[in-house]
Amino acid sequence: IMWIILKYKKKEFNFLKKDFRKTLGDLPIIFKPKIKYEKFIRNKLHLLEKDILGDYLICYHKKFQDVNMLAILKNLRGLKYFLSNSKINQKEIISFIEYCKKNQDSKGYIKQTFFDFSTVKKGIFLSGPFTNMLFSIIENQGPKLRVLIGKVTTTITKNSNYLFCPV
């Protein structure tokens, strides 16, 4: 099994896929975990998605084991570079992919359970009725968080459909 991690140019992702197909004969398996969140833009709530790895991709292809093939692939349009330790970190890469898949919803988006909030004191909601509102964590109650939003205290579950992130 050979997974690689690469950094790519987001605006040239389609060129990268096209060159992969041309060079490898078919498209590699591309793992690109995303979150879906809501944001107010001009007083309207919009659904947006974001890659949690930014401009990194995790890819698998049986030809990635060939060092000569990786040398050829270094020149693909849209590719910045490969991370050099992908070969020796296969267990960690596979473990990360499995952890992501375990914390995905039915549409493939990362759920809140993916994130660890054991050391977080403040956060901001990315979706739900409190979108873009800041909160302070009063108490971490295992699967629930007791939070203060403005002057209101409430409890939210960590596995709810509402996304939030630390500030």
N, C-alpha and C positions, 0 to 999 in steps of 0.2 A: 504494500500500500504506500502510495506516495502523495501526500498533501503538501502543497507549497503555499506560502503566504507572500503576496506581492502588493506593492503600492502602485496605484494607477492614476491616470489623469481622468477625473470624473467626466469631463466634457468629451473625452475620446473613448469612452467605454465601448460604444458600438464598433469602433474601429478595432479595438483590442479583441472583441469577440470574433469579429470577421477574420482577423489575422490568425487567431487561435485555430479557427476552423480550417483555414487555408494551410497552416503549417502542420497541425496535428492530424488532419483528416476529419475530425469531428470536434465538437465543442467540449471542453472539460466540464466536470461538475463544478459549478460555482456556488459557494456558500457565502451569502451576504445577509447576515441577520439585520432586521429592521424593527423599529418601533413605530407605531402609529400614534399621533397625538393631535390635539386640537389647539388652535391659536386664533385669537381675535385679530383680524386684519380689516381695517376700516369699518369697525363695529359689526363685522360679520364673523361668525365662527367657521373656520376652515379646517378640514381634516388634512393633515400633512403626514409625511413619513420621513424617517431619517435612518440612515445606515449607522448602526452602533459602532462599526469599525472605521467610520470615516472613509478615507480613500484607500483602505486595505481590502483585499479579497482573499478568501481561502479557496483554493482550487485543487481538484484531483483529476489526474489523468495517468493512465498506466505508463505513458511515455515520459513522464516527469522523472522516472528513475534513471533515465539515460542522461549522463552528464553532458554529452555532446548536444542533446536536444535542448537542454536548459541554456547552453551557450548560444544556440540559434534563436531561442525565444527571447533572449535579452534585448533584441533589437526590434521587438514588435511595437507598432505604433500604439500609443496610449499607455505603455508600460513605463513606469519610472524605474523600478528595480525589484528584485526578489530579496526577501529576507534570507540571510545566509544560513541560519541554523534550522531551517525547516526539516531537513533530513534527520537530524538527531532529536528533534522535538516532536516526532510523530505521535507519541502517546499523549502529550499535552494538547496537541492540536485536535486529535480525535476526542479527547475528554471535553474540550471546550465546545466542540460541535454538538456532542451528546447533551451537554448541559444546556446549550441554547435550545435544542430541539425539545428537551424536557420542559422548557419554560416558554414554549410557543403556544399561541392560540390556534384555532382551527384554520385560520387564514395565513398562518406562518409568521405572524408578528410576535415579537418578544413581549411577554407579560411582565407585570410588576414583580412577580416572584423571582425574576432573574437577578434583581438588584439587592444588595445587602445594605441594610440601613442601621446596622448596629452602632455605628459611631456618628451618625448624622444628627445634627441638632436643629437645622432649618431646611426647608424645602420649598418647592414651587410646584403647583399642579400643572400638568401638561394636557389634561383632558378632564371631562366631566363638568359638573355644575360650578366647580371652583377654579376653572381654567385661568391660568396666569395669576392666581392668588398665592401669596406667600403664607407659610405656616411654620410654627415652631413645634417641635416634638416635645411633649410634656413627659410621656412615658412610653417605653417600648414594651408591649405586653405580648411578646412572642409573635403570633400571627396577626396581631392588631397593633395599631399605633394610636395613642391618645394625643391629639393635636390641638393647637390653639390657632384659629384663623381669625385674625382681628381680635375681637373680644369674645368670640364664640369657641367653646370647647366641644370637640366631637371626636368620635372614634372611627377610624377607617381601617379596613382589612388590607393586608399587604397583597392579597391575591385578588383584589377587586379589579374591575375593568378600568379604573381611573389610574392614569399614569402620573407619577410625580418624580422629581429628581432633586438631589441635594443642591443647596445654594452655597 
